[in-house]
């Protein structure tokens, strides 16, 4: 059985640092970033707790390929992609964890 995947971009309060990641469970993974699950991670160090972009895929392999592609892009291209779909740079995960 093949599982889907997602590529996502996290940022900090000032929207100055970005992190591109891949996961098979976007809701869980974003929650881990927001709660600083891994204290040694890049996202913890720079307080990257705002989800500003994501793409969903039918397979994790597709998501991994897209992650690699995005990581090779110039910074400006990444920001243009993010702003195309999220011009206000809002936290797309807002409200996901209200029931916790």
ROSE-4610 file (N, C-alpha, C; in Angstrom, 1 decimal, always signed):
// ROSE-4610
residu = [X/X/X/X/X/X/X/X/X/X/X/X/X/X/X/X/X/X/X/X/X/X/X/X/X/X/X/X/X/X/X/X/X/X/X/X/X/X/X/X/X/X/X/X/X/X/X/X/X/X/X/X/X/X/X/X/X/X/X/X/X/X/X/X/X/X/X/X/X/X/X/X/X/X/X/X/X/X/X/X/X/X/X/X/X/X/X/X/X/X/X/X/X/X/X/X/X/X/X/X/X/X/X/X/X/X/X/X/X/X/X/X/X/X/X/X/X/X/X/X/X/X/X/X/X/X/X/X/X/X/X/X/X/X/X/X/X/X/X/X/X/X/X/X/X/X/X/X/X/X/X/X/X/X/X/X/X/X/X/X/X/X/X/X/X/X/X/X/X/X/X/X/X/X/X/X/X/X/X/X/X/X/X/X/X/X/X/X/X/X/X/X/X/X/X/X/X/X/X/X/X/X/X/X/X/X/X/X/X/X/X/X/X/X/X/X/X/X/X/X/X/X/X/X/X/X/X/X/X/X/X/X/X/X/X/X/X/X/X/X/X/X/X/X/X/X/X/X/X/X/X/X/X/X/X/X/X/X/X/X/X/X/X/X/X/X/X/X/X/X/X/X/X/X/X/X/X/X/X/X/X/X/X/X/X/X/X/X/X/X/X/X/X/X/X/X/X/X/X/X]
num = [1/1/1/2/2/2/3/3/3/4/4/4/5/5/5/6/6/6/7/7/7/8/8/8/9/9/9/10/10/10/11/11/11/12/12/12/13/13/13/14/14/14/15/15/15/16/16/16/17/17/17/18/18/18/19/19/19/20/20/20/21/21/21/22/22/22/23/23/23/24/24/24/25/25/25/26/26/26/27/27/27/28/28/28/29/29/29/30/30/30/31/31/31/32/32/32/33/33/33/34/34/34/35/35/35/36/36/36/37/37/37/38/38/38/39/39/39/40/40/40/41/41/41/42/42/42/43/43/43/44/44/44/45/45/45/46/46/46/47/47/47/48/48/48/49/49/49/50/50/50/51/51/51/52/52/52/53/53/53/54/54/54/55/55/55/56/56/56/57/57/57/58/58/58/59/59/59/60/60/60/61/61/61/62/62/62/63/63/63/64/64/64/65/65/65/66/66/66/67/67/67/68/68/68/69/69/69/70/70/70/71/71/71/72/72/72/73/73/73/74/74/74/75/75/75/76/76/76/77/77/77/78/78/78/79/79/79/80/80/80/81/81/81/82/82/82/83/83/83/84/84/84/85/85/85/86/86/86/87/87/87/88/88/88/89/89/89/90/90/90/91/91/91/92/92/92/93/93/93/94/94/94/95/95/95/96/96/96/97/97/97/98/98/98/99/99/99/100/100/100]
x = [+0.8/+0.0/+0.9/+0.6/+1.4/+0.7/+1.5/+0.9/+1.2/+0.4/+0.6/+1.6/+1.9/+2.9/+2.6/+3.4/+3.3/+4.6/+4.8/+6.0/+5.4/+6.2/+5.6/+6.8/+6.4/+7.3/+6.9/+7.8/+7.6/+8.5/+8.0/+8.8/+8.6/+9.3/+9.3/+8.3/+8.2/+7.3/+7.6/+8.8/+9.2/+9.3/+9.0/+9.0/+10.4/+11.5/+12.8/+13.6/+13.2/+13.8/+12.8/+13.1/+12.2/+12.9/+12.0/+12.4/+11.5/+12.0/+11.3/+11.4/+10.2/+10.3/+9.3/+9.4/+8.5/+8.0/+6.8/+6.2/+5.1/+4.8/+3.6/+2.4/+2.5/+1.4/+1.6/+1.1/+1.3/+0.8/-0.4/-0.9/+0.0/+0.4/+1.3/+2.7/+3.2/+4.6/+4.5/+3.5/+3.4/+3.3/+2.5/+2.3/+3.7/+4.5/+5.8/+6.6/+6.6/+7.3/+6.8/+5.5/+4.9/+5.2/+5.3/+5.5/+7.0/+7.9/+9.3/+9.7/+9.1/+9.3/+10.8/+11.5/+13.0/+13.8/+14.3/+15.0/+16.3/+16.8/+18.0/+17.8/+16.6/+16.3/+16.5/+16.6/+16.7/+15.5/+14.3/+13.1/+12.9/+13.4/+13.4/+14.4/+15.6/+16.6/+16.1/+15.4/+15.0/+13.5/+12.8/+11.4/+10.5/+10.7/+9.9/+8.6/+7.6/+6.3/+5.1/+5.3/+4.2/+4.3/+3.2/+3.1/+2.6/+3.4/+3.0/+2.8/+3.1/+2.9/+2.9/+2.1/+2.2/+1.6/+2.0/+1.5/+1.3/+0.2/-0.2/+0.1/+0.5/+0.8/+0.2/+0.0/-0.6/+0.5/+1.7/+2.8/+3.9/+4.5/+5.6/+6.8/+6.9/+8.0/+7.9/+6.7/+6.4/+6.7/+6.4/+6.6/+8.1/+8.9/+10.3/+11.0/+10.5/+11.1/+10.8/+9.6/+9.2/+10.0/+10.2/+11.1/+12.5/+13.1/+14.4/+14.4/+13.4/+13.3/+13.2/+12.4/+12.2/+13.5/+14.2/+15.4/+16.5/+16.4/+17.4/+17.0/+15.8/+15.4/+16.1/+16.2/+16.7/+15.7/+16.2/+15.3/+14.1/+14.4/+13.3/+12.2/+12.6/+11.6/+10.7/+11.3/+10.6/+9.5/+10.0/+9.1/+8.0/+8.3/+7.3/+6.2/+6.6/+5.7/+4.8/+5.4/+4.6/+3.6/+4.0/+3.2/+2.1/+2.3/+1.3/+0.0/+0.3/-0.8/-1.2/-0.3/-0.5/+0.0/-0.6/+0.0/+0.2/-0.7/-0.6/+0.4/+0.9/+1.9/+1.2/+0.0/-0.8/-0.3/-0.5/-0.2/-1.4/-1.1/-2.2/-2.7/-1.9/-2.4/-3.2/-3.5/-4.2/-5.6/-5.9/-7.2/-7.1/-6.0/-5.9/-5.9/-5.3/-5.1/-5.9/-7.0/-7.9/-8.5/-8.7/-9.3/-8.3/-7.0/-6.0/-6.0]
y = [-1.2/+0.0/+1.2/+2.2/+3.4/+4.5/+5.3/+6.4/+7.7/+8.7/+10.0/+10.8/+12.0/+12.8/+14.3/+15.1/+16.5/+17.2/+18.2/+19.1/+20.4/+21.0/+22.1/+23.1/+24.3/+25.4/+26.1/+26.1/+26.7/+28.0/+29.0/+30.2/+30.7/+31.8/+32.4/+33.6/+34.2/+35.3/+36.5/+36.8/+37.9/+37.5/+36.2/+35.7/+35.9/+35.7/+36.0/+34.7/+33.6/+32.3/+31.3/+30.4/+29.4/+28.0/+27.0/+25.6/+24.8/+24.0/+23.2/+21.7/+21.1/+19.7/+18.8/+17.5/+16.6/+15.6/+15.1/+14.3/+13.4/+12.3/+11.5/+11.9/+12.8/+13.2/+14.7/+15.6/+17.0/+17.6/+17.2/+17.7/+17.3/+16.1/+15.7/+16.4/+16.5/+17.1/+18.6/+19.3/+20.7/+20.9/+20.0/+20.0/+19.8/+18.9/+18.7/+20.0/+20.7/+21.9/+23.0/+23.1/+24.1/+23.8/+22.6/+22.3/+22.0/+22.3/+22.1/+20.7/+19.7/+18.3/+17.9/+18.4/+18.1/+19.3/+19.4/+20.6/+20.8/+19.9/+20.1/+20.4/+20.7/+20.9/+22.3/+22.5/+23.8/+24.6/+24.0/+24.7/+25.2/+24.4/+24.8/+26.0/+25.9/+26.9/+28.3/+28.3/+29.5/+29.8/+29.0/+29.2/+29.3/+28.3/+28.2/+27.4/+28.2/+27.5/+27.9/+28.7/+29.1/+28.4/+27.7/+27.0/+28.0/+28.3/+29.3/+28.7/+27.4/+26.8/+25.3/+24.6/+23.1/+22.6/+21.5/+20.8/+19.3/+18.8/+17.4/+16.5/+15.3/+14.3/+13.0/+12.2/+10.9/+9.9/+10.2/+9.3/+10.1/+9.5/+10.1/+10.4/+9.5/+9.6/+10.9/+11.2/+12.5/+13.7/+13.6/+14.7/+14.9/+13.8/+13.9/+14.5/+14.2/+14.8/+16.3/+16.7/+18.1/+18.8/+18.2/+18.9/+19.1/+18.2/+18.3/+19.4/+19.5/+20.5/+21.9/+22.1/+23.4/+23.8/+22.8/+23.2/+23.7/+23.3/+23.8/+25.1/+25.6/+26.9/+28.1/+29.2/+30.4/+30.9/+31.6/+32.1/+32.9/+33.8/+34.6/+33.8/+32.7/+31.8/+31.2/+30.8/+30.2/+31.2/+32.4/+33.4/+33.8/+33.8/+34.0/+32.9/+31.7/+30.6/+30.7/+31.0/+31.1/+32.2/+33.4/+34.6/+34.4/+33.6/+33.3/+32.7/+31.8/+31.0/+31.6/+32.3/+32.8/+34.2/+35.2/+36.5/+37.3/+36.9/+37.6/+36.8/+35.7/+34.9/+34.5/+34.1/+33.7/+32.3/+32.0/+30.6/+29.7/+28.8/+28.0/+26.9/+26.7/+25.7/+26.3/+27.6/+28.2/+27.5/+27.2/+26.5/+25.0/+24.4/+23.0/+22.3/+22.9/+22.3/+22.9/+23.5/+24.2/+23.1/+21.9/+20.9/+20.2/+20.5/+19.8/+20.4]
z = [+0.0/+0.0/+0.0/-0.9/-1.0/-0.2/+0.4/+1.2/+0.5/+0.7/+0.2/+1.0/+0.5/+1.1/+0.9/+1.6/+1.4/+1.5/+0.8/+1.0/+1.6/+2.5/+3.2/+3.5/+3.8/+4.1/+5.4/+6.4/+7.7/+7.7/+8.5/+8.7/+10.1/+10.4/+11.8/+11.8/+12.9/+13.1/+12.2/+11.9/+11.1/+9.6/+9.3/+7.9/+7.2/+8.0/+7.5/+7.2/+7.8/+7.6/+7.1/+6.1/+5.7/+5.8/+6.0/+6.0/+5.1/+4.3/+3.4/+3.9/+4.1/+4.6/+3.8/+4.1/+3.5/+4.6/+4.4/+5.4/+4.8/+5.5/+5.1/+6.0/+7.0/+7.8/+8.2/+7.4/+7.5/+8.8/+9.3/+10.5/+11.7/+11.8/+12.8/+12.8/+11.6/+11.4/+11.8/+11.4/+11.7/+13.2/+13.8/+15.3/+16.0/+15.5/+16.1/+16.0/+14.9/+14.7/+15.7/+15.8/+16.7/+18.2/+18.6/+20.0/+20.2/+19.3/+19.4/+19.9/+19.2/+19.5/+19.5/+18.5/+18.4/+18.8/+20.0/+20.5/+19.8/+18.9/+18.2/+16.8/+16.4/+15.0/+14.5/+13.2/+12.6/+12.9/+12.8/+13.1/+14.5/+15.4/+16.8/+17.0/+16.5/+16.7/+16.2/+15.1/+14.5/+14.7/+15.6/+15.9/+14.7/+13.8/+12.6/+12.9/+13.3/+13.7/+12.9/+11.8/+10.9/+9.6/+9.3/+8.0/+7.0/+6.0/+5.0/+3.6/+3.4/+2.1/+2.2/+1.5/+1.4/+0.1/-0.4/-1.5/-1.1/-1.5/-1.2/-2.5/-2.2/-3.3/-3.0/-4.1/-4.0/-3.4/-3.6/-3.0/-2.3/-1.4/-0.7/-1.6/-2.6/-3.6/-4.4/-4.8/-5.5/-4.6/-3.4/-2.4/-2.2/-2.1/-2.0/-3.2/-4.4/-5.6/-5.6/-5.2/-5.2/-4.2/-3.0/-2.0/-2.5/-3.1/-3.7/-4.7/-5.6/-6.6/-5.9/-4.9/-4.3/-3.5/-2.9/-2.2/-3.1/-4.4/-5.4/-6.0/-5.7/-6.3/-5.6/-6.3/-5.7/-4.6/-3.6/-2.6/-3.1/-4.1/-4.7/-5.3/-6.0/-6.6/-5.6/-4.4/-3.4/-2.8/-2.6/-2.0/-3.0/-4.3/-5.3/-5.3/-5.2/-5.1/-3.9/-2.8/-1.5/-1.7/-2.1/-2.2/-3.3/-4.3/-5.3/-4.6/-3.7/-3.1/-1.7/-1.1/+0.3/+0.4/-0.4/-0.5/+0.9/+1.9/+3.2/+4.1/+3.7/+4.5/+5.8/+5.7/+6.9/+7.3/+8.6/+9.1/+8.6/+7.7/+7.1/+8.0/+9.1/+10.1/+11.2/+11.1/+12.2/+12.4/+13.6/+13.9/+13.8/+13.3/+13.2/+14.6/+15.6/+16.8/+18.0/+17.6/+18.6/+19.6/+19.2/+20.0/+20.9/+20.8/+21.6/+23.0]
